[in-house]
Amino acid sequence: MKQKNLAIVIVAVLIVAVVSVVAYWALSNGGETTNGETNVGDASSLQYSVSIVREGESYETMYSAKNIGTSDLMIRVDISTTEGDIVYIVNGAQQKAWEYVGDEWNDLSDAFSAEWDMWNTTVQGYTDNLSSWTGGDWTYTDADGTPVRIYDITVNPSLADSLFEP
């Protein structure tokens, strides 16, 4: 049972890494703005969804971040796959991290620094690269030929602190 959970965690980490790299690439290289009403560069919170289909597997990811640009940054990544749901939370305000895999929460707080470094860098990259985004979806094909859609992008949504706890 533990080996199965370990395999699920490894696959989940790989999925998160791929989605993060692909989204970072897309946001820094593509997408047209449509309405000029938002300014992501000044965002204190950000939420969006990413949809990819790779090797017949569909991945739907919702990314939420609060307190961007502060040491109290809180991040939540919700991944839906055909294998089940996976959630990662890094809470800078509490200096804690968790993952949800296989219907249970696992405390990753012992690895908080590594989780913080990875996700803080990711949030900063998204925020920097979305600075000229003003509306609409980002749709593109990654270097592997995989279609990627970034949608439901919301700047400064009201996100409850409880969203960033297990």
N, C-alpha and C positions, 0 to 999 in steps of 0.2 A: 504494500500500500504506500509506504514512504517513497519507494522508487518511482511509483506512478505520479505521486505529487511532485517529486523532484523533476521528473520529466515535464510535467505541466508547467512548473515554474520556469524551467529553462526555455521552453517554447514561448511562454508568455514574455519573458525578458527579451528574447530575440524579436518577437512581434513588436514590442514597444520600441526597441531600437530601430527596427526597419521603418515603422510608422514615423518616428521622430526624425530620422534622417531624410526620409522622403518628403515629409511636410516641410522641414527646414529648407530643403532644396527647392521645393515648389514656391515657397513664400519668398525666397530670395531671387528667383529667376522668372517668375511668371505671374499671370493673373492680371486682369484689368479691373480698374475701379469703376464704379458706376454712379455714385450719388454725392460724394464730397461731404457727407454729413458726420463722419466719425474720424477720430484721430487716435489710432491705436498707440502711437508713441507716448501719449499722455495717460494711457489706461492704467488704472489701479487693479482692475480685474478683467479677465478675458475668458470667453468660453466658445468652443467650436467643436464640430464633429468632422471626422475623417472616415471615408469609406474606400476600402481597397478590396480587390479580389486577386488573390495570388495563388497559383497552382490549384485552382478549383475551390479554395477556401475563401470565405467572405469574412472580412474583419470590419466591424463598425466600432469606432472609438470616439468617445466624448472626452474632451480635454477641458479642464476648468482650472483657473489660477486666480488667486486672491492675494492682495498686498504685494503686487508686482513691484520690484525694485527695492524691497525692504528685506531685512533679516527675518521678518515674520511671514514671508512668502509661504502660501499654502497651495499645494498642487494635488489634483485628483485626475487620474486617467482611468476611464471606464472602457473596457474592451469587451465586445460581444463577438464570440466566435461560434462555429458549429460545435465546438467542444465544450462551451460554457462561458460564463462570465468571469472576467478577471478585473480586479480593481487595484490600483496603486495609489497610495496617499503618502505625501511627504508634507509634514506640518512643521514649518519653521518656528511658529509661535510656541509650540510645545517641544520642539527638538525631537520629534518622533516620526516613525515611518511604519506603514503597514501594507500588506498585500492580502487580497481576497482571492483564493483559488480553491476549487473543489469544495465549495460551501463552507469554508472556514477562513477566519482572519488569522494571519500570521504577523507577529510583531517583528519588524525589521529595524527597530530602533538601535540595535547594536551596530548596524551598518548605516546609521543616519547620515554621517558625513559623506559617504560615497553616494547615497541616494540624493542627498542635498546637492552635491556637486553636479551630478548628472542632470537632475531636473531643473535646478536653478539656471544652468547653462542653456538648457533647452528653452525655458521660458524667456530668458533674455534674447535668445536668437529669434524666437517667434515675435516678440515684441518689437525688436529692431527691424525685422524684415517685413512686418505688417505695417510699418509706420506710414506708408503711402496708401494702404488699403482703405477704401471708402464705401464698400458695399459689394454685395453679390457673392457668388460662389467662386472658388478657385478649382478649376478642373484641368488636369494635365495627364500626360503619360510619363511615367518615370523611366529611367535609363534601361530598365529590364523589360519595358513594354507594358507595364502594369498600369491600368487606368486608376487614377487617384482623384477623389473629389473631396474638397474641404468646403464645408457648408455650415449653415446656421451659426455664422460668426457673430458674436455679440460682444460689444465693447462696454465695459463697466456694468456688467449685470450685477444685480444684488444677489450675492452668494452667502448663504448662512454658514457660520463657522462649523456647524454640525455636519456639513457636507464633507469636511476635511478630517473626520474622525470615523473609526470603524463602527 
